[in-house]
Amino acid sequence: QDAIDRKEKRSETFKTAVHGLVETDTPALKTEELGRRAPQWVRDNLVTMCMRCKEPFNAITRRRHHCRACGYVVCARCSDYKAELQYDGNRPNRVCQECFIFLTGHTVLEDREGKHRGILEKGAAEVSSRSLLCSSLQLLDKNGKGGTRGWFVIPQDDPLVLYIYAAPQDVRAHTSIPLLGYQVRDMPQSDSRHLFQLAQSRQVFTFVADTEELKQRWMKAMARSAAGITDSEEEEEGAD
């Protein structure tokens, strides 16, 4: 009975993980199709870290691999398993740990299922699917000459915080900015760049949007969050 309970729990965990791929260009396989149909691989440029263990990729010690069952981009350690896949003539293929457990029913010594997910460890795709606004932006450094491009999200269930991911399919945000109390400043267009700022006391963040329309949407969303306005509050006011 214990073995059955563990199997069912792992199955439900896997279903949740698979259906977390919400990007329209990366459809997730249904659980019953796992191993029976070739998955659509998550593109390498959509992630900067392993989609299982969340460790950042690098060119030498932690390289990108694809799980042949679910299509996730994973590191060598997390894909050091083999499972027979029906769509490939039942030949053994490289798969991630979660797919290995699901397809074979075997257990492994390392079990990360019970690991608590911190506030920054919610996947970008999961958060973006329930967001007030999400898109690619550039965050300039202090001198305004360089900066970091990433995937920025204001979640519906945490509307007063801006989450910053390195890529739109990353499974962990690398930082967050509490928006409450900030001022949103418009800036004149510079070298075809659509600039705006968040400012509070001596702390200033300068952003670059791809278009003027996107810039205005972000300024409106950030201003609402900075003022502590949430959707639920707006609906109550409308009802009154």
N, C-alpha and C positions, 0 to 999 in steps of 0.2 A: 504494500500500500504506500509506503514511503517513496519507493521508486516511481510509482504512478503519479503521486502528488508532485514530485520534483519534475517529472517529464511534462506534466500539464502546466506547471508554473513557468518552465523554460519556454514552452510553446507560446504562452501568452506574452511573455517578455519579448520573444522574437517577433511576434505579430506587431507589437507596438513599435519595435525598432524599425521593421520594414516599412510600415505605413508612415513613418516619420519623414520619408522622402516625398516632400510635397511640391518640389519644383516641377513645373509643367513639362519641362524638357527631360525630366528624369523620372518616369513613371515607375512605381514600385511593383514588384511581383507580388501576386497573391500568395499566401502561405502554401496553398495546395499546389502551386506551380513551381515551387522551389525545387531546383534540380531537374525539373521536367522541361523547362523552357529557359533558353539563354536570357540572362538579364541584360538590361541596358546599363552599361557602365557609367558611374558618376565620373564626370570629366575631371582630369587631374587638376586643372586650373580653378576648380570650384572649391578645393579644400587646401588647407595649409597644415593640417594635422591629421593623424590617424582617426578614422571615424569610429574606432572601437576603444582604444586606450587613451585617445586625446593627446598623445605626445606629438610635438611638432616634427614635421619631416625635414630632413636635410640631405644633401647630395652624397654624404659619405656613410654615416652610421645608421640612418633611418630613411630608407628609400620607399617610394610608393609602389604598392602592388594592388591588384584588383582581386576581390573574392569572385570566383567564377560562378557562385551560386546566387548571391544577392547583388553583386555589382559595386559594393562599397569600395572606397579607396582606403587601404589599410597598410600597416607596416609589416615587416617580415615576421616579427614576433607574433603578431595577432593573426597572421595568415599561414602559420607553420603547421597546417593540417591538410589532410587529403580525404576527399570523400568522392564516391562514385556518383556521377551525374548522368541522369537518364538521357538528357538532350545530347550528350557527347558519347553516346554508345556505352554508357556505364563505365567509362574510363575514369580513373582517379584524377581529380583536379584540385588545385590549390583553393582552399576555402578559409573563411575566417572562423574563429572559435565558435561563435553563436550558430553559424550554419552547420558546422561540424557536429555540434551537440544535437541540433534539430534533425539533421539528416541521418545520423548514425545511432542516436540514442545513447551514445557514450558520454561519460562524464570526464572532466579534466581536473587536474589538481588545483589550478588557479581559478578562482571563482570571483568575478568582480560584480556579480549581480547585485549584491547587497551594499555596494559602495554608494554612499549618499552623494547626490548631485548638489554641488554648491550653487550659489546664485549665478555664477558665470558659466556654469556647466550645462546650460540648456542649449540644445542644438539650434543653429541659426535657422534651419528649415522649419523646425518645430515652432520657434518663436515668431518667425515671419508669417506663418500661416494664420496667426492670431494677433496681428499687429495693427496699430493705428497708422503706422507708416513705416516702410522699409525700402531702402534703395542703396545703391553705391554712392559714396561721397568721398571726398578727399579732406583729410584733417591736416592743415598746415602746421609746420613747426613754429617756434617762437619768432624766428626772423622772417617768416612768411615766404621763404624762397623754396623750401622743399616740404615734403609731407608724406603722409601715409594714406594710401587709398584702401578702403575697406568696405564692409557691408554694415550699414547702420540700421538699427531697429528700435522703435518705441513699442513695446508689447502692450496689448490690451489689458492683460492682467497685472501689469506693472507700469502704468502710463506716465509715471513721474521720473522714469529712468531711461537714459539712452544707452543701449548696448552696442558695442563696437566689435565686430568680427573681422578677421582678416580676409575671409572668403564666404560666399553665401551658403555653402554646405558644411562649414566647420561645425564641430560638435561642442565647441566651448568658446565663449567670448573672451577676448584678451583684456578688456577693460570695460568700465561703465562710467557714466557721468550722471549723477543725480541732478535733475533739471530744475527742481523747485527753487525759486528765488533768483534764477538767472534772468538777465535782460537779453532780448534778442535784437541784434542790430543789423540793419541793412547796410550794405557797402556798395559803392559804385563799381560798375563792371570794370575789370582790369585785364587787359590782354585777352579779351573774349572769355574771361573766367567769371563765373557767377558766384560772388562772395557774400557771406554773411557771418555774423559772430554771435557767440554766447559769452556774456560778460557778467562777472560777479566779483566785486571788490577788485583785487589785483589779478584774478584768474580770468583769462580770456582764451577762448577757443575760436579759431577761424576755420570755416568750412568752405569747400568749393563744390558746387553742384554742376551737373552736366548741362542743365538748361535753366532758363529763367523761371519757367513754369515749375520745375522741380524745386528750385530754390524757394519760391513763394510757398509751396506746400510744406516744406520743412520749417520755414519761419513760422507759419501759422500753427503747425503741430507743436513745435517747441515752445512757442509763446503760451499756448494753452496749458502745456505741462508745467511750465515755469510758474504759471499763476495758480496751479493746483486744480485745474478744471479736468474732470474726467467725463467720459461718455454718459455714465449712469447719472451724474449730476445734471448734465445737459438735458437728458430725457425727463428728469423730474421737473426741471424748470419749465420745459415745454408743456408738460401735463398741467402744471399750475396755470 
